[in-house]
Amino acid sequence: MYAITGASGKLGRLALQHLLTLVPAEQIIATTRNSQALEDLAAKGVVVRRADFSEPATLSDAFAGATRLLIISTDTIGQRVEQHKAAIEAAKHAGVQHITYTSAPDAATDAPHPVQQEHAYTEIALAESGLAWTALRNSYYAELLTDILPTLRVGNELLVPEGHVKPAWIARDDCARSAAFVLAGKSDLSGPHDLTGPEALGFADLAQRWSQLSGHTITPIIESDQELTARLVAKGLPEQAATGTIGLLAWFTRNGETRVTNVVEQITGSKAVPVDVQLRSLD
Ligand SMILES: NC(=O)c1ccc[n+]([C@@H]2O[C@H](COP(=O)([O-])OP(=O)(O)OC[C@H]3O[C@@H](n4cnc5c(N)ncnc54)[C@H](OP(=O)(O)O)[C@@H]3O)[C@@H](O)[C@H]2O)c1
């Protein structure tokens, strides 16, 4: 049996769809805090069970019978190490033999950001569990750009943050497809691996690509954080939202290293899709 946690989330649902192409529905256990959200999959024969990492008592029943498990990292920053450790411990007791985990780029216990630290501590817990494991360090979702780029656009200019790192944006569906393949035992990659999109693109590169695809020129203007915040506020963004956006941009472009891998293709046999798919959906 192949189990997925967080199966009603965006990544979880996509991973389930891919898993259904790889193994019979009856061999899939989909766990979630909200079983009602998966009624359509239960109707297809998927075994749906309730699991909440913050309620460890729910986990042993949820994972019973599973031999391979995909743990989708939760979104509750600050609680994740404890939550993920509870899931790993319960999986071990349930007889799970292999865990796939959705990690993040540059996970390290001494990383500057708590998010990367939490992923690093989870990877350590996996290594110490004695189980076989694979951590897919998912690069930043390309889907995030469909919100961020319009926010940064002022007329025909794109406000670009300072920073040397060029993220290799990855489609969420490529993360899901890769996770499903590893969960299904179609890949023997073990330990941590950077899962990235096909190209590293900073915001100036994105302005250029957006121009090519849209047919109108979008000029990148590099701004300091202070200038960027002021321009976003002048554009009408509340100050708090502007500050949040700048924090996110700093995280993308001044944190860790630029890396592009072909791990999606290694795992699934087909290439990761380019960010153009998302850029084409913009004006
Ligand atoms: N690479 C990136 O750019 C990026 C960006 C944002 C987040 N992430 C990470 O990737 C994960 C999946 O992304 P997404 O787009 O699918 O996010 P999402 O739709 O917001 O999903 C959040 C996920 O967290 C699970 N979750 C939350 N609390 C939980 C708990 N107490 N116990 C068990 N599961 C819990 C949810 O499961 P149920 O609701 O089904 O219980 C759901 O799968 C996120 O949770 C986050 O760790 C990555």
PDBQT file of the ligand as one rigid body, heavy atoms in Angstrom, charges set to zero:
ROOT
HETATM    1  N1  LIG A 301       8.160  24.947  -3.043  1.00  0.00    +0.000 N 
HETATM    2  C1  LIG A 301       7.416  26.003  -2.781  1.00  0.00    +0.000 C 
HETATM    3  O1  LIG A 301       7.461  27.029  -3.479  1.00  0.00    +0.000 OA
HETATM    4  C2  LIG A 301       6.455  25.956  -1.632  1.00  0.00    +0.000 A 
HETATM    5  C3  LIG A 301       5.620  27.048  -1.416  1.00  0.00    +0.000 A 
HETATM    6  C4  LIG A 301       4.712  26.974  -0.367  1.00  0.00    +0.000 A 
HETATM    7  C5  LIG A 301       4.670  25.852   0.444  1.00  0.00    +0.000 A 
HETATM    8  N2  LIG A 301       5.497  24.798   0.193  1.00  0.00    +0.000 N 
HETATM    9  C6  LIG A 301       5.469  23.557   1.024  1.00  0.00    +0.000 C 
HETATM   10  O2  LIG A 301       4.867  22.541   0.231  1.00  0.00    +0.000 OA
HETATM   11  C7  LIG A 301       3.718  22.010   0.920  1.00  0.00    +0.000 C 
HETATM   12  C8  LIG A 301       2.649  21.638  -0.086  1.00  0.00    +0.000 C 
HETATM   13  O3  LIG A 301       2.336  22.777  -0.849  1.00  0.00    +0.000 OA
HETATM   14  P1  LIG A 301       0.847  23.068  -1.355  1.00  0.00    +0.000 P 
HETATM   15  O4  LIG A 301       0.976  24.037  -2.439  1.00  0.00    +0.000 OA
HETATM   16  O5  LIG A 301       0.125  21.792  -1.565  1.00  0.00    +0.000 OA
HETATM   17  O6  LIG A 301       0.245  23.795  -0.062  1.00  0.00    +0.000 OA
HETATM   18  P2  LIG A 301      -1.265  23.741   0.505  1.00  0.00    +0.000 P 
HETATM   19  O7  LIG A 301      -2.259  23.494  -0.574  1.00  0.00    +0.000 OA
HETATM   20  O8  LIG A 301      -1.411  24.997   1.321  1.00  0.00    +0.000 OA
HETATM   21  O9  LIG A 301      -1.263  22.498   1.446  1.00  0.00    +0.000 OA
HETATM   22  C9  LIG A 301      -0.849  22.521   2.807  1.00  0.00    +0.000 C 
HETATM   23  C10 LIG A 301      -0.565  21.074   3.165  1.00  0.00    +0.000 C 
HETATM   24  O10 LIG A 301      -0.210  20.945   4.535  1.00  0.00    +0.000 OA
HETATM   25  C11 LIG A 301      -0.933  19.829   5.067  1.00  0.00    +0.000 C 
HETATM   26  N3  LIG A 301      -1.069  20.014   6.515  1.00  0.00    +0.000 N 
HETATM   27  C12 LIG A 301      -1.241  21.185   7.167  1.00  0.00    +0.000 A 
HETATM   28  N4  LIG A 301      -1.364  20.940   8.495  1.00  0.00    +0.000 NA
HETATM   29  C13 LIG A 301      -1.263  19.594   8.665  1.00  0.00    +0.000 A 
HETATM   30  C14 LIG A 301      -1.299  18.734   9.784  1.00  0.00    +0.000 A 
HETATM   31  N5  LIG A 301      -1.487  19.224  11.029  1.00  0.00    +0.000 N 
HETATM   32  N6  LIG A 301      -1.162  17.399   9.597  1.00  0.00    +0.000 NA
HETATM   33  C15 LIG A 301      -0.967  16.898   8.355  1.00  0.00    +0.000 A 
HETATM   34  N7  LIG A 301      -0.903  17.656   7.234  1.00  0.00    +0.000 NA
HETATM   35  C16 LIG A 301      -1.063  18.999   7.391  1.00  0.00    +0.000 A 
HETATM   36  C17 LIG A 301      -2.265  19.871   4.328  1.00  0.00    +0.000 C 
HETATM   37  O11 LIG A 301      -2.939  18.635   4.414  1.00  0.00    +0.000 OA
HETATM   38  P3  LIG A 301      -4.547  18.427   4.585  1.00  0.00    +0.000 P 
HETATM   39  O12 LIG A 301      -5.166  19.784   4.470  1.00  0.00    +0.000 OA
HETATM   40  O13 LIG A 301      -4.954  17.505   3.476  1.00  0.00    +0.000 OA
HETATM   41  O14 LIG A 301      -4.707  17.802   5.926  1.00  0.00    +0.000 OA
HETATM   42  C18 LIG A 301      -1.773  20.176   2.926  1.00  0.00    +0.000 C 
HETATM   43  O15 LIG A 301      -1.278  19.032   2.257  1.00  0.00    +0.000 OA
HETATM   44  C19 LIG A 301       3.317  23.105   1.898  1.00  0.00    +0.000 C 
HETATM   45  O16 LIG A 301       2.584  22.568   2.997  1.00  0.00    +0.000 OA
HETATM   46  C20 LIG A 301       4.667  23.669   2.308  1.00  0.00    +0.000 C 
HETATM   47  O17 LIG A 301       5.287  22.842   3.278  1.00  0.00    +0.000 OA
HETATM   48  C21 LIG A 301       6.372  24.826  -0.835  1.00  0.00    +0.000 A 
ENDROOT
TORSDOF 0
